[in-house]
Amino acid sequence: MTDLRFDGRVAVITGGGRGLGRAHALLLASRGCKVVVNDPGVSMKGDGTTESPAQDVVDEIRAAGGEAVANVDTVATPQGGQAIVQAALDAFGRIDILIHSAGNVRKAPLAEMSAQDWNSVIDVHLNGGFYVTRPAFAEMMKQGYGRIVYTASINGVYGNGRSPNYSAAKGGLIALADVAAIEGFEHNVKANCILPAAVTRMSEGIDTSKFPPMEPDMVAPVVAWLCHESCDITGEMLVSAAGRVARAWTAESPGLYRPEWSIEDVAANIAQIRDTSAPVIFPPAPHGHLDHLFYSFAMVKPD
């Protein structure tokens, strides 16, 4: 098989200085991609540090013969998102790939989580995804090409205790990817989500001693394929966990039609309503929301 390369392409990777983002940056650069490594060098809670992970990764890429520049703006403000994308335009004249991998963690039970902890995580993961996507998406639409990958999470699908902020933010990124996939469909701009499992700084406090190998490098090839021009899917979620790669998706039961419902009707028919033995799947792009409606409308029996 011919190597899949990224010669001439430009990627912006938020959170690119460590963990998953670093693995993505190194792999893309090794395949000819020019990379903007964004990482302000903060702690997992978002506090400032004296570290310079973005420049460290850039130095590593350049030492291997690649091209990269560092950026330390925050994704958590509109101005920061614009500056991150502008760094690519200033250095390389275009942006073809956006990987939103920036993240932070502030855990607490739902009933005890502070507004500050909620907002801090939403600002980096979800708002940050929007702030960096808006300018990148505009450039991609103009040039008729783009690949966007959001680092979502299985927590955004199933939720997770003590992580209401993180779970909600990741679920929001899945919806954001769907919208980008719909709006970019006719312009060769594809947007997908990776649902990764890897041992990184975000694993702090979790006993990983009995985990199988789960290094960030194991996730990077899946993300790189989603970033490649040959990627032919959009609006999808790919799982990468301990060597397993799979697709996750939203599905519905076929459901049951009645011209009128009472509370008692719902109670009497709940088993059939919830029967998932024949799931119905509507791909988000190009118009999954309409496919969903028309499926429902087709069940209506004329008088």
C-alpha positions in Angstrom: 0.0 0.0 0.0 1.2 3.5 -0.9 2.0 5.7 2.1 -0.6 8.3 2.8 1.2 11.6 3.0 0.3 15.2 3.7 2.8 17.1 1.5 1.6 20.6 1.0 -1.0 20.4 3.7 -1.1 22.6 6.8 -2.5 21.4 10.2 -3.4 23.3 13.3 -3.4 21.1 16.4 -4.7 22.6 19.7 -3.3 21.0 22.8 -0.5 19.8 20.5 2.3 20.0 23.1 1.5 16.8 25.1 -0.4 13.6 25.1 -2.7 12.9 22.1 -2.0 16.2 20.5 1.7 15.7 20.5 1.3 12.2 18.9 -0.8 13.7 16.2 1.6 16.5 15.5 4.6 14.2 15.2 2.9 11.7 13.0 1.5 14.3 10.6 4.8 16.1 10.4 6.6 12.8 9.7 4.3 12.4 6.6 5.1 15.9 5.2 2.5 18.1 6.9 3.3 21.6 8.1 2.1 21.9 11.6 1.1 24.7 14.0 1.5 23.2 17.5 -0.8 25.1 19.8 -0.3 24.7 23.6 -0.2 27.4 26.2 1.6 25.1 28.6 -0.9 25.0 31.4 -1.7 22.4 34.1 -4.6 19.9 33.7 -6.8 22.3 35.7 -5.8 25.2 33.4 -3.4 26.9 35.7 -0.3 28.5 34.3 3.1 26.8 34.4 6.6 27.6 33.2 6.6 24.7 30.7 6.9 25.3 26.9 5.5 22.0 25.4 4.5 23.6 22.1 8.1 24.7 21.4 9.5 21.4 22.5 7.4 19.6 20.0 8.3 22.1 17.3 12.0 21.5 18.0 11.4 17.8 17.8 9.7 18.1 14.4 12.3 20.4 13.0 15.1 18.2 14.2 13.6 15.4 12.2 13.5 17.6 9.1 9.8 18.7 9.3 8.2 22.2 9.3 6.4 23.5 12.4 5.7 26.6 14.4 4.6 27.0 18.0 1.6 29.0 19.2 0.7 29.6 22.9 -2.7 31.3 22.6 -5.6 30.0 24.5 -8.5 28.3 22.7 -10.9 29.5 25.5 -11.5 33.0 24.0 -12.6 34.1 20.6 -9.5 36.2 20.2 -7.3 33.2 21.1 -9.1 31.0 18.5 -8.6 33.6 15.8 -4.9 34.0 16.7 -4.3 30.2 16.5 -5.7 30.0 13.0 -3.9 33.2 12.0 -0.6 31.6 13.0 -1.1 29.0 10.3 -2.0 31.6 7.7 0.9 33.8 8.6 3.4 31.0 8.7 2.2 28.8 5.8 -0.5 30.7 3.9 -3.4 28.3 4.5 -5.1 25.8 6.8 -6.2 22.4 5.6 -6.5 20.4 8.9 -7.8 21.3 12.3 -7.4 18.9 15.2 -9.0 20.2 18.4 -7.2 18.3 21.2 -6.9 20.9 23.9 -8.4 19.8 27.2 -8.5 20.3 30.9 -10.1 18.4 33.8 -12.0 19.5 36.9 -13.9 16.7 38.6 -16.7 16.9 41.1 -20.1 15.3 41.6 -23.0 17.0 39.8 -24.6 18.3 43.0 -21.2 19.8 44.2 -19.6 21.1 41.0 -18.9 24.9 41.1 -19.8 27.2 38.3 -16.2 28.0 38.0 -15.2 24.4 37.4 -18.1 23.9 35.0 -17.2 27.0 32.9 -13.4 26.2 32.9 -13.9 22.9 31.2 -16.7 24.0 28.9 -14.5 27.0 27.8 -11.6 24.9 26.8 -13.3 21.8 25.2 -16.6 23.1 23.8 -16.3 26.9 23.5 -12.7 26.4 22.4 -13.8 24.0 19.7 -16.1 26.7 18.4 -13.6 29.6 18.7 -11.0 27.8 16.7 -13.4 26.2 14.2 -15.1 29.4 13.2 -12.1 31.1 11.5 -10.6 27.7 10.3 -14.0 26.7 8.8 -14.3 30.0 6.9 -10.9 29.4 5.3 -11.7 25.8 4.4 -15.0 26.7 2.8 -13.3 29.4 0.7 -10.7 27.0 -0.6 -13.1 24.1 -1.1 -11.1 21.7 1.2 -10.7 20.9 4.8 -10.5 18.2 7.4 -11.6 18.8 11.0 -11.2 16.3 13.9 -12.6 16.9 17.3 -11.3 15.0 20.3 -14.6 14.0 21.8 -15.0 11.2 24.3 -17.0 8.1 25.0 -18.1 10.2 28.0 -19.9 12.5 25.6 -21.9 9.4 24.5 -22.5 7.6 27.8 -21.6 10.2 30.4 -19.4 9.5 33.4 -19.8 10.1 37.1 -18.0 13.1 38.7 -17.5 14.6 35.2 -20.7 16.5 34.2 -18.7 19.4 32.7 -16.4 17.1 30.7 -19.2 14.8 29.5 -21.4 17.7 28.5 -18.5 19.4 26.6 -17.6 16.3 24.7 -21.3 15.7 23.8 -21.4 19.2 22.5 -18.3 18.7 20.3 -20.1 15.7 18.7 -23.0 18.0 17.8 -20.6 20.7 16.5 -18.9 18.1 14.3 -22.3 17.1 12.9 -23.1 20.8 12.0 -19.6 21.3 10.4 -20.2 18.1 8.4 -23.6 19.3 7.2 -22.4 22.7 6.2 -19.2 21.5 4.7 -20.7 18.6 2.8 -20.8 20.4 -0.6 -17.4 22.0 -0.2 -15.2 18.9 0.5 -14.9 20.0 4.2 -15.2 16.9 6.4 -15.7 16.9 10.1 -15.5 13.9 12.4 -14.8 12.9 16.0 -12.3 10.7 17.6 -13.4 9.0 20.9 -10.0 8.0 22.2 -8.7 6.1 25.2 -5.1 6.7 26.1 -2.9 7.1 29.2 -2.0 10.8 29.3 -1.9 13.5 31.9 -5.7 13.4 32.0 -5.5 9.9 33.5 -4.1 11.3 36.7 -5.9 9.8 39.7 -6.9 6.7 37.8 -5.3 3.3 38.5 -3.9 2.4 35.1 -1.7 -0.4 36.4 -3.9 -3.2 35.0 -4.7 -1.4 31.7 -3.3 -2.9 28.4 -1.0 -0.7 26.4 -2.9 2.6 25.7 -0.3 5.0 24.4 -1.3 8.2 22.4 0.7 6.8 19.5 -1.9 4.1 19.1 -4.6 6.7 18.5 -2.7 9.0 16.1 -3.0 6.8 12.9 -6.8 6.9 13.2 -6.8 10.6 13.6 -4.4 11.0 10.7 -6.6 9.0 8.4 -9.5 11.3 9.3 -7.3 14.2 8.3 -6.2 12.8 5.0 -7.6 13.8 1.6 -8.7 10.2 1.0 -11.0 10.2 4.1 -14.4 9.6 2.7 -16.6 9.9 5.8 -18.0 12.9 7.6 -20.2 13.4 10.6 -19.0 10.2 12.2 -17.4 9.1 15.4 -14.5 6.6 15.5 -13.4 4.9 18.7 -9.8 4.1 19.4 -9.1 2.3 22.6 -6.3 -0.1 23.5 -5.9 -1.1 19.8 -9.6 -1.5 19.1 -10.9 0.8 16.4 -14.7 1.0 15.9 -17.5 3.2 14.9 -19.9 4.7 17.3 -23.2 6.2 16.2 -26.6 7.6 17.2 -29.5 5.3 16.5 -33.3 5.2 17.1 -35.8 2.4 17.5 -38.3 2.1 14.7 -40.9 3.3 17.2 -44.7 3.0 17.0 -47.3 5.3 15.4 -50.6 6.2 16.8 -52.7 9.2 15.7 -53.3 10.1 19.4 -51.5 9.1 22.6 -52.6 9.1 26.2 -50.4 8.6 29.2 -51.8 5.1 29.5 -51.0 4.4 25.8 -47.4 5.2 26.4 -47.3 2.9 29.4 -48.9 0.1 27.6 -46.6 0.3 24.5 -43.3 1.3 26.1 -41.7 -2.1 25.4 -42.3 -1.7 21.6 -41.3 2.0 21.7 -38.0 1.0 23.3 -37.4 -2.1 21.1 -33.9 -1.6 19.5 -33.7 -5.0 17.7 -33.9 -3.2 14.4 -32.2 0.1 14.9 -32.7 3.0 12.5 -29.6 5.1 11.7 -29.6 8.5 10.0 -26.1 9.8 9.1 -25.9 13.5 10.1 -24.7 14.7 6.7 -26.0 15.9 4.4 -29.5 16.1 6.0 -29.9 13.5 8.8 -32.3 15.8 10.7 -34.7 15.8 7.7 -34.3 12.1 7.1 -35.4 11.6 10.7 -38.5 13.8 10.3 -39.5 12.2 7.0 -39.1 8.7 8.5 -41.6 9.7 11.2 -43.9 11.4 8.7 -44.0 8.2 6.5 -45.6 6.4 9.4 -48.6 8.7 9.5 -51.6 6.9 8.0 -54.0 9.2 6.0 -57.6 9.4 7.2 
